[in-house]
């Protein structure tokens, strides 16, 4: 079972939606802390579910329990904590939020975790994808 991740930064709307449709994504799971600010562009929460449904036939789920806290994200951005510490605190937050219980194999099958970061290496979407793959048998993560 495939679970995808994607960041929208640096992608045009055409490129972004083409990647999703080419990979037959069924649902985009929005795990962004700030999904309605001016930097969200074509993925602003107010319009994004409509675009997904009508341009690509893709469902949309907002999953606020999977976002890092403002404090945690700011501490990383301001270099007050290391990536290693961020990872430890974020994974602790996922456990506290009982995130695994909010998902099922049906939801995760061909779903795509959405964040803003262009690359997954230092992004919470990779941490979440890895966390879910450890808690659900048969998940293969692919970063788009």
N, C-alpha and C positions, 0 to 999 in steps of 0.2 A: 504494500500500500504506500503510495507516494504522498508526502507532505512537502509542499513547496514553501519557500520564503522569497520575498522580494522587497527591495527598497525602491521608492519612486524617484528619488533625487537623481538628476542627471539624465532622466529619460523623458522623451516627449510622450504626449498622450498616445500617439500612434504606436510608438515603440512599446510602451507599457502594456496597452491592451492587446497588441499583437503577441507579446510574450505570453500573456495569460491564456489567450485563445489557442495558440500553438501548442501549449502544454496541457490543454483541456482541463484547466482549473475549474472546479465546480463552485467553490465558495472562497471569497476573500475574507480573512479574519483580521480585522483592524486592531492592532495592538499598539497603536501610537498614543503617546501621552497627549500630544497636541495635534489633534486631527482636524482642527477647524481654524488654524491661524493662517496668516497671509502666505506662509511658506508652503502650505499644503497644496497650493495650486489646483490642478484638476482633480486632486484626491480629497478636496474639502468634504467633510462629512455631509454637509447640506446637499450636495449634488452627486457625490460619488456613488451611492447605492443606485441611483437612477442610471448613471452612465454604465455601471457594471451590468445591470439587468438588460438595458436596452441596446447597448453596443455589443455586449459579449455573452449575454445569457448567463451571467454569473451572479450567485447570491452574495449577500453582504451580511457579516456579523461584526458588531462592535464588541470587543472583549476587554473592557476597562480593567478587569481583575488581572490582566496580563501585562499591564503597563508598569514601568518603574515609577516610583514616586518622584515628584518634583525635586525633593531634597536629594534623593539618591542620584538622579541624573545630573543635577547641578554640581554635586560633589565630584562626580567623574569629570564633567566638562571643565570645572575649575581646578582640576588636578589635586583636589583635597583627599582623594582616595585613588588607589591604583585599579587597573582593570581587574586584577585578581580579587581585590576587596569588593568591587562592584558586583562581580559575578557571584561571590559568596552571599552578599546581601540580597541580590535579586533572586537567587534560588531559594533563599530563606523566605522571601516575600511570596514566592509562588506556593510554597508549602503552607504558609499562613493563610493565603487566600483560597486554599483547597482547589487549586486550578485544575488538577487532574479530574476531579469530580464534575467539572463544568464541560468536559469534552466527552466524546464517544468516538468509536472508530468510524461510525457513519459520518459524523461532522468532519473528522480529520481526513477522510478519504478524498484525495485530489484537492484538498484545501490549500490555501496559500496565506501564510502569515505576512502581514503588511507592516512595514516600518518605513521611515524616511531614509535611513542610512543607505548609501549606494552599495556598499559591500557588507557582507554579513560578519566578517571576522571579529569586529569589536562592537557588535550590536546585540541587543537583548533578543532579537528574533531568532538568532542562532542558539542562544542559551535556552530559549523556550522550546524550540524545535528539538534540540537534543534532550531536554527534560521530558518532553512528551514521548519521544522515541524510546526512552528508557522505561516509561510507564505503560506503553501500549505495544504489544508484540507485533512485529511485522511492518513497522513504519520505516520507510526509507526517506531520508531528508534530501531534498535537492534545492540548492540555492539558485534562483533565476537571476 
